[in-house]
Amino acid sequence: MMRTASPAFMQNLRDVVEMTPLLVVLLGLFGGALVLGLLQSFGYAPWFGINEFPTTRYFERLWLSSDFWFSLGLTLYYAFAATLIGLVISVPLSIALSKRFKASRLFSALIRLPLMVPYTVGIALALVMLGNGGLLSRMSAGLGLIDDPSQFVQILKTHGGCGIILVYVWKQVPFMTLNLSAVLARTGDDTVEAAMVLGASSRQIFWRVTLPQIMPGIVSASLICFAFNIGAFEAPLILGGGYPDTLPVLAWRYFQDANYAFQLQGMAVVVSLALVSGLFLAAYLQGYRRFERARGRV
């Protein structure tokens, strides 16, 4: 006698059938592009008249170059610094955003403002505000702090990356703040009020109650921002110190070369960057899981 399928099984089956067209499109577009990029990085590009597959010479040429490691260091430095600074700013802002005060609506609107401004506009604002001959340098000269706008401290076009990091932070702080405030809104004030009743200080409440509560939001927001920062090329291209560039800019230059064969070298850069960022993100998630196990939450 045949057994009838359970309603839960039938519902799961319907969900899979309904999602199949979307999965086919996603796998075809992103999965196909990923496979094609890997093949090119290993020397397969017959449309360019190149078919050396499988070869590792593009990776060898890249990894044996000292410029590659310097570029990798710059890329990770900009990504880590911007993400960390953004978190340090976003945590107190998210706590303030979860409170009710007279100017809370205005504060909330100001927090969201950078999200409505295109990323490239932020880069243009950095050039206008921070460049030598920009607004800040002219104001400093007008106030008598320096004799000439050209004497203003060099913020942009350096490998220190202050302008790049500022643009990243300016754009990602609202995103992080809204994510963390949403986590705080879900958790409520019950545990904080209980800690206050038990006599905990503000510092103890933050470190032992608030911070553990928003840790999932911190992890998710920092992962997204780090992934964006490590792959962005516009700000390092326009505001960076030039050669050697970050890895995304290096890949972009390879793809823009008139010699199409350099695209294979660019694909090797992209694959290397994806590998490094994937390792860092996996290590970060593993560290977070260990942190949660130590707290008895996993």
matplotlib code that plots the C-alpha trace (Angstrom):
import matplotlib.pyplot as plt

x = [0.0, 1.5, 2.0, 0.8, 3.3, 3.1, 1.8, 5.2, 7.0, 4.6, 5.0, 8.8, 8.5, 6.4, 8.9, 11.7, 9.7, 8.8, 12.5, 13.9, 13.7, 15.4, 18.1, 18.7, 19.2, 21.4, 23.6, 23.7, 24.8, 27.0, 28.1, 28.9, 30.9, 32.8, 33.7, 34.7, 36.9, 38.6, 39.2, 40.7, 43.0, 44.4, 45.0, 41.8, 40.7, 40.3, 38.3, 41.5, 43.5, 45.0, 44.5, 47.2, 44.9, 45.9, 48.7, 49.6, 52.1, 49.7, 49.5, 53.2, 54.0, 51.7, 52.6, 56.4, 56.1, 56.8, 54.4, 51.5, 52.1, 52.4, 49.1, 47.5, 48.7, 47.2, 43.9, 43.6, 44.7, 42.1, 39.4, 40.3, 40.8, 37.6, 35.5, 37.0, 36.6, 33.1, 32.2, 33.7, 31.5, 28.4, 28.0, 27.5, 25.4, 23.1, 22.6, 21.8, 19.4, 17.5, 16.8, 14.0, 14.9, 13.7, 15.9, 15.7, 13.9, 16.4, 19.2, 17.7, 17.3, 20.9, 22.2, 20.4, 21.5, 24.8, 22.8, 20.9, 24.1, 25.8, 29.2, 31.0, 29.6, 31.3, 34.6, 34.0, 33.2, 36.5, 38.4, 36.6, 37.0, 40.3, 42.5, 45.4, 43.6, 40.3, 37.9, 39.7, 43.1, 41.7, 39.9, 43.2, 45.0, 42.3, 42.5, 46.3, 47.1, 49.2, 50.7, 49.4, 46.7, 49.5, 51.0, 48.0, 48.8, 48.6, 45.5, 44.7, 46.9, 49.0, 49.4, 48.3, 44.8, 43.2, 40.9, 40.0, 39.2, 37.2, 35.0, 34.5, 33.6, 31.3, 29.3, 29.2, 28.5, 24.8, 24.5, 26.1, 24.2, 20.8, 21.7, 22.8, 19.8, 17.5, 19.1, 18.7, 15.0, 14.4, 16.1, 14.2, 15.2, 14.2, 17.7, 19.1, 16.5, 17.1, 20.8, 20.1, 17.9, 20.6, 23.0, 25.2, 27.0, 26.7, 30.0, 29.1, 25.7, 27.5, 30.1, 28.0, 24.6, 24.4, 27.5, 26.7, 23.2, 24.3, 27.2, 25.3, 24.5, 28.2, 29.3, 26.9, 27.4, 31.2, 31.3, 29.3, 31.3, 34.6, 33.6, 32.6, 35.8, 38.1, 36.5, 36.0, 38.3, 36.8, 38.1, 41.6, 41.8, 40.9, 42.1, 45.0, 48.7, 49.2, 51.6, 51.5, 47.8, 45.3, 44.4, 41.0, 42.7, 45.4, 42.8, 41.0, 44.2, 44.8, 41.3, 41.6, 44.9, 44.7, 46.3, 43.4, 45.9, 46.4, 42.8, 44.0, 46.5, 43.6, 41.5, 44.4, 44.4, 40.6, 40.8, 43.7, 41.7, 38.6, 40.7, 42.4, 39.1, 37.3, 40.0, 39.8, 36.0, 36.0, 38.5, 36.3, 33.2, 35.1, 36.3, 32.8, 31.5, 34.1, 33.1, 29.5, 30.4, 32.4, 29.3, 27.2, 25.0, 26.0]
y = [0.0, 3.3, 6.0, 9.5, 12.3, 14.5, 18.1, 19.5, 17.5, 18.7, 22.3, 21.9, 20.4, 23.3, 25.7, 24.0, 24.0, 27.7, 28.6, 26.5, 29.3, 31.8, 29.3, 28.4, 32.1, 32.7, 29.6, 30.4, 34.0, 33.9, 30.3, 30.4, 33.6, 32.1, 29.0, 31.1, 33.3, 30.3, 28.8, 32.1, 32.4, 28.9, 29.9, 29.0, 31.8, 30.5, 33.6, 35.5, 32.8, 31.5, 28.0, 27.0, 25.2, 24.0, 26.4, 28.2, 30.7, 33.6, 32.9, 32.2, 35.5, 37.3, 35.7, 35.9, 39.7, 41.8, 44.4, 41.8, 41.4, 45.2, 45.6, 42.9, 44.6, 47.9, 46.2, 44.5, 47.6, 49.8, 47.2, 46.3, 50.0, 51.3, 48.4, 48.7, 52.5, 52.2, 49.7, 51.9, 54.8, 52.8, 51.0, 54.2, 55.7, 52.6, 52.8, 56.5, 55.8, 53.3, 55.9, 58.5, 62.1, 65.5, 65.5, 61.7, 62.1, 64.6, 62.4, 59.4, 61.4, 62.7, 59.1, 57.9, 60.8, 59.3, 56.2, 58.4, 59.9, 57.9, 56.4, 58.3, 61.6, 60.8, 60.5, 63.8, 65.4, 64.1, 65.7, 69.0, 69.1, 67.4, 68.0, 70.5, 73.5, 72.2, 73.8, 72.8, 74.0, 77.3, 77.8, 77.0, 79.6, 82.1, 81.6, 82.1, 78.5, 78.0, 80.5, 78.8, 76.1, 74.0, 73.7, 71.8, 68.4, 65.7, 63.6, 62.3, 60.6, 58.8, 55.1, 56.0, 56.0, 58.5, 59.8, 56.2, 55.2, 58.3, 57.7, 54.1, 55.0, 57.9, 55.5, 52.4, 54.0, 54.6, 51.0, 49.5, 51.8, 50.9, 47.2, 47.4, 49.5, 47.0, 44.3, 46.4, 47.0, 43.3, 42.5, 45.2, 46.9, 44.1, 42.8, 46.3, 47.3, 44.1, 44.8, 48.4, 47.0, 44.7, 47.6, 47.3, 50.3, 51.8, 50.3, 46.8, 47.0, 47.9, 45.1, 42.4, 43.0, 45.4, 44.3, 40.5, 41.3, 43.2, 40.9, 39.0, 42.4, 43.4, 40.2, 40.5, 44.2, 44.0, 41.0, 42.9, 46.1, 44.3, 42.4, 45.6, 47.5, 44.7, 44.6, 48.3, 50.0, 53.5, 55.2, 53.6, 54.5, 58.1, 58.9, 56.4, 56.9, 55.2, 52.4, 49.9, 49.9, 47.9, 44.5, 45.6, 48.6, 46.3, 43.9, 46.8, 48.0, 44.6, 44.4, 47.9, 47.0, 47.0, 43.5, 41.2, 38.5, 40.6, 39.8, 36.3, 37.9, 40.1, 37.0, 35.6, 38.8, 38.5, 34.8, 35.5, 38.4, 36.2, 33.4, 35.7, 37.5, 34.1, 32.8, 35.9, 35.8, 32.1, 32.7, 35.5, 33.4, 30.6, 33.0, 34.2, 30.6, 29.9, 33.1, 32.0, 28.5, 30.0, 31.9, 28.7, 30.0, 27.4]
z = [0.0, -1.1, 1.6, 0.8, 1.1, 4.1, 3.7, 4.9, 2.2, -0.5, 0.6, 0.4, -3.0, -4.2, -2.8, -4.7, -7.9, -7.6, -6.9, -9.7, -12.4, -10.2, -9.2, -12.8, -13.7, -10.7, -11.3, -15.0, -14.5, -11.5, -11.5, -15.2, -14.8, -11.9, -13.9, -16.9, -14.7, -13.2, -16.7, -17.9, -14.9, -15.8, -19.5, -21.3, -23.6, -27.2, -28.1, -27.7, -29.5, -26.2, -25.0, -22.5, -20.1, -17.6, -16.7, -13.5, -15.1, -14.6, -10.8, -10.6, -12.4, -10.0, -6.7, -7.3, -7.8, -4.7, -6.1, -5.7, -2.0, -1.5, -3.4, -1.3, 1.9, 0.8, -0.1, 3.2, 5.1, 3.5, 4.0, 7.6, 8.7, 7.2, 8.6, 12.1, 12.2, 10.9, 13.7, 16.4, 15.2, 14.4, 17.8, 19.9, 17.1, 17.0, 20.7, 20.5, 17.6, 19.7, 22.3, 22.2, 22.6, 21.2, 18.1, 17.5, 14.2, 12.9, 14.1, 12.3, 9.1, 9.2, 9.8, 6.7, 4.5, 3.1, 2.0, -0.5, -2.0, -4.7, -3.9, -6.6, -5.3, -2.0, -3.9, -5.6, -2.3, -0.9, -3.8, -3.3, 0.4, 1.2, -1.9, -1.9, -3.3, -2.0, 0.5, 3.7, 2.4, 1.3, 4.6, 6.4, 4.3, 4.9, 8.6, 8.5, 9.6, 6.4, 4.0, 0.8, 0.0, -1.5, 2.0, 3.3, 4.6, 1.9, 2.6, -0.8, -3.4, -0.8, 0.1, 3.6, 2.2, 4.5, 1.8, 0.7, 4.3, 5.0, 1.9, 2.9, 6.5, 5.4, 3.2, 5.5, 8.9, 8.2, 6.9, 10.0, 12.3, 10.9, 11.1, 14.7, 15.7, 14.1, 16.3, 19.4, 18.5, 18.3, 21.6, 23.6, 26.9, 29.3, 29.9, 30.2, 32.7, 34.7, 34.8, 36.0, 38.7, 39.9, 40.2, 37.0, 35.9, 32.4, 31.4, 32.7, 30.9, 27.6, 27.8, 29.3, 28.0, 25.0, 23.1, 23.3, 22.1, 19.0, 18.2, 15.4, 13.8, 14.2, 12.5, 9.5, 9.0, 9.2, 6.8, 4.2, 4.5, 4.5, 1.3, -0.3, 0.7, -0.4, -3.9, -4.5, -7.0, -7.7, -4.5, -4.6, -8.3, -7.9, -4.4, -4.0, -4.2, -7.6, -8.4, -6.9, -6.7, -4.8, -6.3, -7.7, -9.4, -10.7, -12.2, -13.7, -15.4, -16.9, -18.2, -19.8, -21.6, -25.4, -25.4, -24.6, -23.4, -20.2, -19.3, -18.2, -15.9, -14.6, -13.9, -11.9, -9.8, -9.3, -8.3, -5.9, -4.3, -3.9, -2.4, 0.2, 1.1, 1.4, 3.8, 5.9, 6.1, 6.9, 9.7, 11.0, 11.1, 12.8, 15.4, 16.0, 16.4, 19.0, 20.8, 20.8, 22.0, 24.9, 25.9, 25.7, 22.9, 20.2]

ax = plt.figure().add_subplot(projection="3d")
ax.plot(x, y, z, "-o")
ax.set_aspect("equal")
plt.show()
